[in-house]
Amino acid sequence: MRGYLGLAFFWVGVVYLALTHPLFPGWVWGLLLAALVFALEHRRPVPGLRESGVLLFGWAVGAALADLTGLRSLKLVGVGSALWALGRLREAEGLRSLGATAVVAGGLVGLLEVGAAPWVALVLVALGLGLLLRGGEREGEDPEFERRYRRLLAWRRARAEAEGKRVDEVLSDEAVALLARAGSREELEAVLGPARGEWVEEL
């Protein structure tokens, strides 16, 4: 409970500084606070702290570029990039998709801002073809592998939360993929190694 309350207080202060920007522009406060958050998280990992730093950094960079170029859409690109990175950190497909959508939307708005409507049409064509091709690739994936892979991601996340670690400290993405493809106990043990042999029963 205190963790959620602390994050709420933190973000209320951040929003105030970003909107009123005393002494410095809002993006300067964003960069300073993001650096502070990353330094604190490095000393003592706290749930939600690194994610807050990623969001702050992405917004601040986007806001800084927007002030320098006059393109307001870069703020949306910055936030979208932060959401995509946050989705990568937390293995959250929804956040990655939301972030990618925000980046694309920001790029399209930016093209409109500079009067490049024909380029917007070309970008939409490329985006549509890319989504179609990616959809075709996913249809050919092994559904059993997808099921095991998602189950392992959920297990890794739960294990990391229980041990107070980051997910990549429990198992790397490569190890998760290898475990999802493993077809026997021996293959599981080969991937995990002797130090993590007790995990075989859980998996």
C-alpha positions as CSV (number, residue, x, y, z in Angstrom):
1,M,0.0,0.0,0.0
2,R,2.8,2.4,0.9
3,G,4.5,1.7,-2.4
4,Y,1.4,2.7,-4.4
5,L,0.9,5.8,-2.2
6,G,4.5,6.8,-2.7
7,L,4.2,6.5,-6.5
8,A,1.0,8.5,-6.4
9,F,2.7,11.4,-4.4
10,F,5.7,11.2,-6.7
11,W,3.6,11.6,-9.9
12,V,1.5,14.4,-8.4
13,G,4.7,16.3,-7.8
14,V,6.0,15.5,-11.3
15,V,2.8,16.7,-13.0
16,Y,2.9,19.9,-11.0
17,L,6.6,20.6,-12.0
18,A,5.9,19.7,-15.6
19,L,2.9,22.0,-15.9
20,T,4.2,25.0,-13.9
21,H,8.0,24.5,-14.7
22,P,9.4,26.7,-12.0
23,L,13.0,27.8,-12.6
24,F,13.4,25.3,-15.5
25,P,11.4,24.1,-18.5
26,G,9.2,21.0,-17.7
27,W,11.5,18.7,-19.7
28,V,14.5,19.7,-17.7
29,W,12.6,18.7,-14.5
30,G,11.7,15.4,-16.3
31,L,15.3,14.6,-17.1
32,L,16.6,15.5,-13.6
33,L,13.9,13.4,-11.9
34,A,14.4,10.5,-14.3
35,A,18.2,10.5,-13.4
36,L,17.3,10.6,-9.7
37,V,14.9,7.7,-10.1
38,F,17.4,5.6,-12.0
39,A,20.1,6.3,-9.4
40,L,17.7,5.3,-6.5
41,E,16.6,2.2,-8.4
42,H,20.2,1.2,-8.9
43,R,20.8,1.3,-5.2
44,R,17.6,-0.3,-4.1
45,P,15.2,-1.9,-6.6
46,V,11.6,-0.9,-5.8
47,P,8.5,-2.1,-7.8
48,G,7.3,0.7,-10.1
49,L,10.4,2.9,-9.7
50,R,12.3,1.9,-12.8
51,E,9.0,2.1,-14.8
52,S,8.4,5.6,-13.6
53,G,12.0,6.6,-14.6
54,V,11.5,5.1,-18.1
55,L,8.2,7.0,-18.6
56,L,9.7,10.3,-17.3
57,F,12.8,10.0,-19.5
58,G,10.8,9.2,-22.6
59,W,8.4,12.2,-22.0
60,A,11.3,14.5,-21.2
61,V,13.3,13.7,-24.3
62,G,10.2,14.1,-26.5
63,A,9.3,17.4,-24.8
64,A,12.9,18.7,-25.3
65,L,12.8,17.8,-29.0
66,A,9.4,19.4,-29.3
67,D,10.7,22.7,-27.8
68,L,13.8,22.6,-30.1
69,T,11.9,21.9,-33.3
70,G,8.5,23.3,-32.7
71,L,6.9,19.9,-33.5
72,R,4.4,19.2,-30.7
73,S,4.0,15.6,-32.0
74,L,7.4,14.7,-30.7
75,K,6.0,14.6,-27.2
76,L,3.7,11.8,-28.3
77,V,6.6,10.0,-29.9
78,G,8.6,10.3,-26.7
79,V,5.7,8.9,-24.5
80,G,5.1,6.2,-27.0
81,S,8.8,5.1,-27.0
82,A,8.7,5.0,-23.2
83,L,5.6,2.9,-23.2
84,W,7.1,0.5,-25.7
85,A,10.3,0.2,-23.6
86,L,8.2,-0.3,-20.5
87,G,6.3,-3.1,-22.3
88,R,9.7,-4.7,-23.1
89,L,10.7,-4.5,-19.4
90,R,7.5,-6.0,-18.1
91,E,6.9,-8.5,-21.0
92,A,3.5,-6.7,-21.6
93,E,2.3,-7.1,-25.2
94,G,-0.4,-4.6,-24.6
95,L,2.0,-1.9,-23.5
96,R,4.3,-2.6,-26.4
97,S,1.4,-2.3,-28.9
98,L,0.2,0.9,-27.2
99,G,3.6,2.4,-27.3
100,A,4.2,1.5,-31.0
101,T,0.8,2.9,-31.9
102,A,1.6,6.2,-30.1
103,V,5.0,6.4,-31.9
104,V,3.3,5.8,-35.3
105,A,0.5,8.3,-34.5
106,G,3.1,10.9,-33.4
107,G,5.0,10.4,-36.6
108,L,1.9,10.8,-38.7
109,V,0.9,14.0,-36.8
110,G,4.5,15.3,-37.3
111,L,4.2,14.8,-41.0
112,L,1.0,16.7,-41.1
113,E,2.6,19.5,-39.0
114,V,5.3,20.0,-41.7
115,G,2.8,19.8,-44.5
116,A,3.8,16.4,-45.9
117,A,0.3,14.9,-46.4
118,P,1.5,12.7,-49.4
119,W,4.2,11.2,-47.2
120,V,1.5,10.4,-44.6
121,A,-0.3,8.4,-47.2
122,L,2.9,6.5,-48.1
123,V,3.6,5.8,-44.4
124,L,0.1,4.4,-44.0
125,V,0.6,2.1,-47.0
126,A,3.9,0.8,-45.6
127,L,2.3,0.4,-42.1
128,G,-0.6,-1.5,-43.5
129,L,1.6,-3.9,-45.5
130,G,3.9,-4.4,-42.5
131,L,1.0,-5.3,-40.3
132,L,-0.3,-7.7,-42.9
133,L,3.0,-9.4,-43.3
134,R,3.6,-9.7,-39.6
135,G,0.1,-11.1,-39.1
136,G,0.9,-13.8,-41.7
137,E,4.1,-14.8,-39.8
138,R,2.3,-15.1,-36.5
139,E,-0.3,-17.4,-38.0
140,G,2.5,-19.9,-38.8
141,E,3.9,-20.0,-35.3
142,D,3.6,-23.1,-33.2
143,P,0.6,-22.6,-30.9
144,E,2.1,-25.0,-28.3
145,F,5.3,-23.1,-28.2
146,E,3.3,-19.8,-27.8
147,R,1.4,-21.4,-24.9
148,R,4.5,-22.6,-23.1
149,Y,6.3,-19.3,-23.7
150,R,3.6,-17.2,-22.2
151,R,3.3,-19.5,-19.2
152,L,7.0,-19.3,-18.6
153,L,6.9,-15.5,-18.9
154,A,4.1,-15.4,-16.2
155,W,6.2,-17.8,-14.0
156,R,9.3,-15.7,-14.4
157,R,7.4,-12.5,-13.5
158,A,5.9,-14.1,-10.4
159,R,9.3,-15.5,-9.3
160,A,10.9,-12.1,-9.8
161,E,8.3,-10.4,-7.7
162,A,8.6,-13.0,-5.0
163,E,12.4,-12.6,-4.8
164,G,12.4,-8.8,-5.3
165,K,14.4,-9.1,-8.5
166,R,14.1,-7.9,-12.1
167,V,12.8,-10.5,-14.5
168,D,16.0,-10.6,-16.4
169,E,17.9,-11.5,-13.2
170,V,15.7,-14.6,-12.9
171,L,15.9,-15.8,-16.5
172,S,17.0,-14.1,-19.7
173,D,14.6,-13.8,-22.6
174,E,16.8,-16.3,-24.5
175,A,16.6,-18.8,-21.7
176,V,12.8,-18.5,-21.6
177,A,12.6,-19.2,-25.3
178,L,14.9,-22.3,-25.0
179,L,12.8,-23.6,-22.1
180,A,9.7,-23.2,-24.1
181,R,11.2,-25.3,-26.9
182,A,12.6,-27.9,-24.5
183,G,10.8,-31.3,-24.9
184,S,12.2,-33.3,-22.0
185,R,13.4,-33.0,-18.4
186,E,17.0,-33.4,-19.6
187,E,16.7,-30.4,-21.9
188,L,15.2,-28.3,-19.1
189,E,18.1,-29.2,-16.8
190,A,20.6,-28.4,-19.6
191,V,19.1,-24.9,-20.0
192,L,18.8,-24.2,-16.3
193,G,22.1,-25.7,-15.2
194,P,22.9,-27.3,-11.8
195,A,22.4,-24.1,-9.8
196,R,18.8,-23.9,-10.8
197,G,18.0,-27.6,-11.0
198,E,15.2,-27.3,-8.4
199,W,13.2,-25.1,-10.8
200,V,12.6,-28.1,-13.1
201,E,9.8,-29.4,-10.9
202,E,8.1,-26.0,-10.9
203,L,8.4,-25.8,-14.7
